[in-house]
């Protein structure tokens, strides 16, 4: 079968294309911008990439077109697809039909931590010898790729996104997956370009809950009001709560002296963990992964031992380099809560130097200014913050700067890099937070630091 993928360089669609290739299909794809790292993954898999959307991309006629959710009516390739009456499906529908059927599915949902939790879960299952398949919205470094089929009949781990499915299906992606085990990590307002308010997202999460069978399992973060409202709408699946609260079936005990250690208590047993990650949010992600893994055959003791060898996904507190004792760290945080949690994790690491933050408010929700009143508080643990105001941002960062004494605004990337490098001193950590490439800022910072500190 010839499968053509529209929007192939997006993380989800590119990962899906790799799965289609592994199933033996001939796979081609087009995108407005063919760019790494996904383009490299696709080329390595032998998938033909076409830059730009054009009607003649559909010649010769494919047997099936898989349409990404970034495509809409008016796109020339979409219009050609419809006019030619070529069969088409959404990415989540294709995944459900061709990959997920007949195997245990574990889905990880939530506003924050999906990529890390799904990566943790895949690694735990791999360490147990289960050869899981997975599709993750990032690159788990233990595997080096964002998707794989896994063994025949093996569990499949899917990062379950609440974003909409396609121009012809406005339901959230995750309603297609029908998991046996579902993790609900947290729930806040996000995706302001899609959802009117938090209640609209809660409605979609309840649709997701309705798809989990009665003999499946819901792993739910304790003490999350929005998730409790979702469950109160109706729940037909056993729920196991995780967290630090007394009602947690999986009880998390954080180590006050060591940010890279915690213990997980369950059914009268205590499982100590020492690993490379830091912060309470990462410990909670790990607890969710261990709990979910227990329902596909991995004993908690074995799961907790596997955590010692876990490598954080790319762009999750990823150390990009160090110059003169100054570290440059990359993180995907792009929501006030995620920014605060990233800084909390790094601050608890007792590094000794200062935390300097560089933030690009790039996501659709950030660009609309929906979260601007929360941004100043989110960076309280940073000694200094540089906010990059990208072109087209239709609100001012002045209110954010006024709320944090160490905040600065820059509209020129090179000037921003110069200011950060001039301020940094040995022992500092510069954490860059954005959900985009940010103009290659990480390499530019490291190069500028080399010049600044050349002997």
Secondary structure, 3 states (H helix, E strand, C coil): CEEEEECCCCHHHHHHHHHHHHCCCEEEEEECCCCCCHHHHHHHCCCEEEECCCHHHHCCCCCEEEECCCCCCCCHHHHHHHHCCCCEEEHHHHHHHHHHCCCCEEEEECCCCHHHHHHHHHHHHHHCCCCCEEECCCCCCCCCCCEECCCCCCCEEEECCCCEEECCEEEEHHHHCCCCEEEECCCCCCCCCCCCCHHHHHHHHHHHHHCCCCCCEEEEECCCHHHHHHHHCCCCCCEEEEECCCCCCEEEEECCCCCCEEEEEECCEEEEEECCCCCHHHHHHHHHHHHHHHCCCCCHHHHHHHHHHCCCCCCCCEEEEEECCEEEEEECCCCHHHHHHHHHHHHCCCCCCCEEEEEECCCHHHHCCCCHHHHHHHCCCCCEEEEECCCCCCCCCHHHHHCCCCEEEECCHHHHHHHHHHHCCCCCEEEEECCCCHHHHHHHHHHHHHHHCCC
